[in-house]
Structure formats: structure tokens, C-alpha cells
Amino acid sequence: MSSTNLLTSGARMVVTTHKEDGTSVLHSDRIVEAFSPLGPAQSSFVVFDSRPSVPVDNREAPPAPAPTPQEALPPPPRAPPRAPPGGVFFGVANMAPRRSAPMHRTASLDYGVVLSGEVVLGLDGGEETTLRAGDVVVQQGANHAWHNRTDDVCRIAFVCVGAEKIKLANGEELEETVIKLPPPS
């Protein structure tokens, strides 16, 4: 698959569940389409699963299949997906070549694995580090930016768990900042 196709392609998702007697079975096997709330040349996202709270009861039926691009999950329109407060989110982010995501903070604990390509993680204190395919990042509510300085799409899988706000020694709480675009004109 070409780097350009990776930006617009969905991903295969297989979901398992249980029969009444406890036997494990396949629930679904489908392609979940990518959507681009920040514009198709910037990035795309594939939402596999989002649960409003944890722990999850695995005896319950799995949620409905992930939404189509027109039915994006809880994030506000024209914003990247994120974990519900007290819940969990699983998805993929695809960053276009030579693009950046601005500085932002999520109200979640984010586990990321770079699946392909490479990306530079920049922090508001000025530090940067390059993550390549196979590298893992654990984001603990850090104010951060992403920079793809290569000619290839970077694909990162994320599991994000809702977290309490970070409270500084002086009592100040660090707020979530969400990447949003202005309304279309």
C-alpha cells in the first residue's frame, strides 16, 4: 500500500464475543473506514472502539460497529477523537508527510505504538524525540505536538484512558486543549 493510500485507508477490525455457554466466537470482521476531521491532506483517524467507562463488562455484547466517517464518535465535529472522561478509546492516527499537529493536551493516559513511518514528539518544555516503527510512547497528559518530517505517512495506534486532571503543587489544574479548526466559511 502506498504512503498516500495509508492516509485514506481504513483498517481491518476483528471483534470477539461469547456464546451464552461461555464459548468464545467471532462477532464481526470488517474494514473500519478512516475519517479526516482536520482535512484530508493533514491527517486521518480510524476509531475501532470507545467505551464510556472502565472496567468494561466483557459479558455484555460488543458495541455496535465503529461509526462510518459521517457518524464520528464522541469528539466534537472537526476535532480528533479522544477518550471519554472515565472511559477508554482505541484507534489509529495517520499523519500526512511533512505535516504537524499543533501543541495540545488530552485529559487521558495515552498509550501509542508507531506502526509505520516516524514522527517527532515535541513537548512544551522544548524537548523533542523521534519515534519510529515499533517504538512506544506513554503520554501522561503532557502538552505535546506531533511533527512528521518525512515523506511517508506515519501510522500510530493509540489506546487512551480517561484520566484525572493534572493538579500542580500550587493547586492549579492543567486543562485539556483540543485541536479544532475554525468553522467552514
Disulfide bonds with the S-S distance in Angstrom:
none
